């Protein structure tokens, strides 16, 4: 992308510095030393990075950019895998890192007001300090921001029990493309008054407006966790264990993570983890129950699974440290990416009963085309989400692999994105998951909210 002339660029920087302060418009090496997505790729490019410290400053920045036709790309923790925060040479990167305030937690209402730049882990810690719990959790918790998780409707490890980010949002404050501040900082669980406008911005990836603040639900502390690492011989046993655990856990089943053997073999071969089980199995499940009676509930689940011949082997965590070690295996995505690089990442959703046949069909098609291809599979199976890592050894194969991964979802009514959004990476396959009428309506909404097309251009739609 060709950027503006040097004179025009300097004028833009000067005007933006007048809004946010001299030290909060970054240029040069301060841009190229950053990245704008994950896994880390080429150095970031942008006209400048603007770091406002308030909703009013965000409003002024957007009003100026809208008037002069500058493209604006909102950025949070920049941990997204779909290119949703990727910038070009002429773009203004709008970093929300200085919007980092957390209000006092309202324990009675079970709500907290946070600014968009708050890291997810900081929100979790604030809720915990008040004796409460914020349920959205994912491996990038230390970097991912609240605004980013809302704009992508992030899922994570506890979706089966607590729902995705959308279920946690009570109110939002959003700045529209022309600088208009749309504030609906609702704290009520029940507010049945016409259009619920906040829903339009959750999962919209900053293409309709920039989220600056949110009112989020925090829940009572659910209790202690009990965790087991389970080996299974058949995928139908994985599904049977999921159904049994859901039935016996008294509503406290929080996580049910499936890992194909390809995943565990790669992780254990590349990183310093202790194998939880002595034997190898085609499938593994990390099951976690969080409750004030979690240990007894998990023992009941495992006992029932043994009696029914579902489980081949299991390791029950004897301490929080051992439970964390189990999760460290599941969360060691960095080791996996390093081992498979160049690697193509996918997060799809489909009916659980179709998962094994889908993975087998995909592996067959990949192997037919690339002799030494690797397919590594894992995911949040309880909510229908699989993560696929594919490595052909050649980065130029990306589009060809995309076609195989996504086209197989069409007859299954699957989704090309379960929790990471569309960004740049998946927009050409949006019709797999959305009808032509849905796409047309989405485009009309984009034109209504952002008529000049300045907000996160090229994301979701070409």
N, C-alpha and C positions, 0 to 999 in steps of 0.2 A: 504494500500500500504506500502510495506516495504521500508524504506529509506536506504541510503548508510551507510557504517560503520562510527563510530565516527571520525576516522582519515580522511577518505575521505571527510566527511562533513566539518570538520575543514579546510581541504585544499581548498575546494571549497569556503568557506567563506573568507579565507585569499586572494585567488586570485580575488574574486569579490570585496573585499574591496580595493584592489590595483587599481581597475578600477574606482570605484565610490566614494571612500572615506570611512574611518573607520566607521563613524556614519551613513552611508547610506546602510549598510547591516544589517538587523534586524534578531534577533534570539530569541528563548525562549519565555518569556512572551509577548514580542513585537509582536509576531505572534499570540499567543493564545488569546490576548486581542482584536484582530480584528475579523471581519466576512468576508465571501467571497461570500455573496449573500443576497437576500431578499425573504421572511421574514427571520429574524435572526434565525439561527439554532445552530449547534454545533460550538464550537470554531474552528477557522481556524487552519489548519495544513499545514506546508511546511518545506522544508529544511531551507529556509531563504527567506526574502523579500529584494529585491534589488531595490534601488530608484535612477536610473540614472537622470542626470540633463541636458542631451543634446542628440541629435541624435548620436553623435560620441560615447558617453558612451553606449547607447543602442546597437549600432553596435558591440562594443567590448564585451559586455556581451553576445550577441547572438553568436558571433563567438566562444567564449570560450565554451559556453554550447553546441553548435553544435559539436565542436571537441571532447568533452568528453562524449557526449550522455546524457546530463541533460535535463529534460523536463522543459519547460518554460511556465508559465501561465500569460498572460498579465492582469493587473487589473487597472481599472479606479476608479469610485466612488463606485463600488461593490454594485450597486442597482439592478442588473439584477435578473429576476425571473426564469430563465431557467437553472441556474447552469453554465453559461458560464465562470465565473471567479473562479469556485471552484478548490481548490488545494488539492493535496495529500501529504503524509508525505515526499516524496522524491522530490517534485517539487520545482523549483525556481519561486517564485512569483515576477513578474516584475511590480512593481508599477510605474505608470507614473505621480504621484502626483507632482513631482518637475518640470515637463515640463509644466509651467504655464504662459508663456508669451503670451501677446496679442499685436499685432502690432497696429500702428495707423490705424484707419479706413479710407480707401480710399473712400471718399464720391462720387467722380466722377464715379469711376468704380463700386461702390457698393460692395466692397469686403474687407475682413479682413483676415489676416494671424494669426492663433492661434496654440499654441502647444496642444498636445493631453490631457494633464492633466488639462486644464482649465475647471472649473465647468461651466455648461450650463448657470446658472444665471449670472455669471461674464461676459460671452460673450453677453448675452442679455443687461446687464447694459452698457457695452462698446458701443454697437450699439446705445442704447438709448441716451447716452451722446453725440453721434455724430449726433443726430437727425434722426437716422435710426432705423431699426427693424430687429431682427433675429427671424424668424417665428417658429422654432422648439421649442415646449414647452410641458412640462410634469410635473407631480406632484413632481418628484424627482429632480427638476431643481437645487436645492441648493447643491446636492451631485453628481448627474450624470455628467460625464465629456464629453467633446467634442469627445475625442477618443472613448469612450464607445458608444456614440450615433451613431458615424459613423460605428463602427465595428458591431453594431446590426441593422443599418439602422432604427433608432428609428422613431416612428411616433409622437403620442401625440395629443394635443387638436386642432391643426390647419391644419391637413393634408388635409382636404377636399379642402381648399383654396390654400395652399402653397405647398402641397406635402410633402413627407417624407424626411428624412435627405439626401438621395441620390440626390434629386433635388437642394440641397443647396451647394453641393460640386463642386468647380471648379478645385481644384488641391490637390494632396496629396504627402506627403513624407512618405515612408514606408521602414522599415528595414526588409530584408529577413532573413531566418533562418541562413544562413551562414555569416551574418553580412553585406551583400551587401546593400548599401543605394540606393533605387530607388526613385529619386526625380523628381516629376512632379508638381511643384508648379505653375500651370497654373492660370492666372488671367483672361483669356479670356472666354467669354460666348460661342463664336464660335471658335472651334479649331478642324477642321475635318481632322486630320492627322493620319490616320491608327488606330491601336488598341488603345482604350481608357483604358489603363491598370488599372487606378484607380478604375474602376467599379468592378474589381475582388476583391478588398479588402473591399469595402463597404458591410456590412452585412456578412462578412466572419468570424466574431467573433475571429479574431486574429489567425486563423488556417493557413493562407497563408503568413502573415507578420505582423509586429507591426507598426501601424500608429503612427508617432511622430509629424507631423505637417499637417495642412490643410489650404487651401484657401477657404473661405466660402462666399457665397453671403449674403449680407445684403440688405434689401429692404427699400424703402421710408416709413416713418411713415404713416401707413394706416389711422390714425385718432382716433376718440373716439369710445369706445365700447358702445353698447346698448345691454342689456341682459334681457332675460325673462325666467321665470320658468313656464312651461306649463303642465297642466294635461290633459290626453286624455283617452277616454274610450275603444278604440279599436286600435290594432296594425296597421290596415289599415289607421287609422287617423294619426298615426305617419308618415307613408310613404307619405300620402297626404300632411302633413305639410312640410315635407322635400322637396318635389317637388315644392310646392308653394313658400317656402322661397327661394329656389334656383332661381326660376323664377323672384321673385319680389325684391330680394336684390341687383340687379345690380352688381353681381359678388363679393359682399362684405360679403356674408355668410361665417363666419370663423369657427364657431363651431356649431355642432348639436349633442348633447350628449343625448342618450336615457338611461333611468333607469326604470327597471321593479319595480313593487310595492315591491317586496321582498328586493330590494336594499334600497329603501327609508325607509321602515319600520325598517330594521335593523340599519341603520345609526342613525335615529332619536331616536331609542330605546336605543342606546349605548352611544351617544355623545350629547353634549350640543349645539344643533343646533335649530334654530327657524324654524318650518315648514313653507315653503313658501306659502302653500295653505291651506285653511280651511278643505277641503274635501280630502279623499283619492281616488286615481285612479289606474287603472291597469298599466298605463304607464305615465312616465314623460319625458319631454324633456327640456334640458337646451340649449336654442338657443341664439347665440351671433353674432351680426353683428358689424364689425369694419369698420368705414368709416367717412369721414368728414360730412356725412349726415346720420349717423347711426340711430339716434332717429326717424327720419321721415321714414326711410326704415323699421325699426322694427315695427313701428305703422301700416304701410301699410300691412306688412305681417300678423300681428295679426288681423287687421280689416278684411282682406280677409279671414282669417281662420274662424273668427266668422261668417261671412256671409255665408260661405259654410258648417257650422255646424261641422267643424273639431275639434275645440278646446272646451274642457269642462270648463276649468278655466285657468287663467294665472295671474302671478304676474310680473309686469314690474319693473325692478330695477330703483329706483329713484336717486341712487347715486353710485359712485364707491364702497363705503363700502357695499352697499346692493348687488351689483353684486359680490363682493368678497365673501360675505356670501353665495350666491347661489353656487359659485364654491367650497367653503369650504365643502359643503355637498358632492358634486361630488368627491372631492379629498381626503376625509377622509378615505383612505384605511387602515390606521393603526387601526382605531377603528373597522373596519369591520374584519380585520384579528384577532384582539384580541378577538372579540366576537365569531368567528367561529372556533378558534383554537382547534384541528389541521385542517387546511384547505388546499385544493388543488387549485392552481391558473392556469387559462388557458386564453390565448388570441388567438382567432380564427377569421378567416374571411370567409365570405360566402355571396352569393347574398342576398340583403336586403329582397327580396320577400320570401325567404326561412327561415328567422330568427325565426318567431313565431312558425312555425311548427317544426323547429329544437329544439328550447328550450322546447316546449311541449313534443316532443318525448323523449328528454333527461330526462326531469323531470319524465316522466312516467317510464322509464327504471330504473332510480335511485331509485324511490319510491318502485318499485317492489322488488328490492333487499335489500334496507335499509329502514326500516319503518320510522325512524326519520331523514332522510337525509334533508339537506338544500341546495338549489340551489339559488344563488344570481346572478343576471344578470344586466349588464350595458355595455355601450360601445360607441365608436365613429361611430355611425350607418351610417353617411353620406359616410364614406369610407369603409363600410362593415365590421367593426371590432367590435366583441363582447368580453367582459371579463366575464368569468364564475368563480365563487367561489363556490366550493363544499365542504361540510363538512358532513362526515358520523359519526364522533365521534371517529374514529379509524384510526390512521396514517398508519396502515398496509394495508388499502384499496386503497392506491394510484394507484397501477398498474391496479386494476380492474376498478377504475373510469376512468383512462386514456383510457382504451379500449372502454368504452361507449362513452366518449366525442369525440374521434377521429374517431371511425368507422362510426359514424353517418354523418361525413363530406364527406366520400368517394362518395356516390351517388350525392352529391351536388357540387362536384369539389371544395370543400372548402380548406382552408389552416389551418394547425395545429399551425401556428404562424403568427400573423398579424404584430407584432412590437417588440417582445421580443427575437427573435432569437430561436435557437434550443438548444444550450448548451448540457447538459447531460439529461435534463428532457424529451426531445421530439424526440431524435434521433431514437428511435425504431419505430416511426410512420412517418418517413420522406417520405416513399413511398406513403402515403396518398396524398401528395401534389406534389411529383416529380416522373416522369417516371423512369423506369429502365435505359434508355439511359442517362437521365439527371444525375442520381446518379452515373453511371459509369464514365461520363465525369467529374463530380465534384471530384471523387476520383483520377482520372488521374491528375487533376490540383493540388490536394493536394500533390501527389507524386512528381510532377515536382518542386513545390515551396519549399517543405519541405521533401526531400527524407529520412531524418533520423527521421522524425516524432517527432520533439521536440516541435513544436509550439502548445500550448493549446491541448494537447493530449486527445483523447476521446470525444472532443466536436464536435458536428454535426454528426460525424461517430464514431461507436464503435471502 
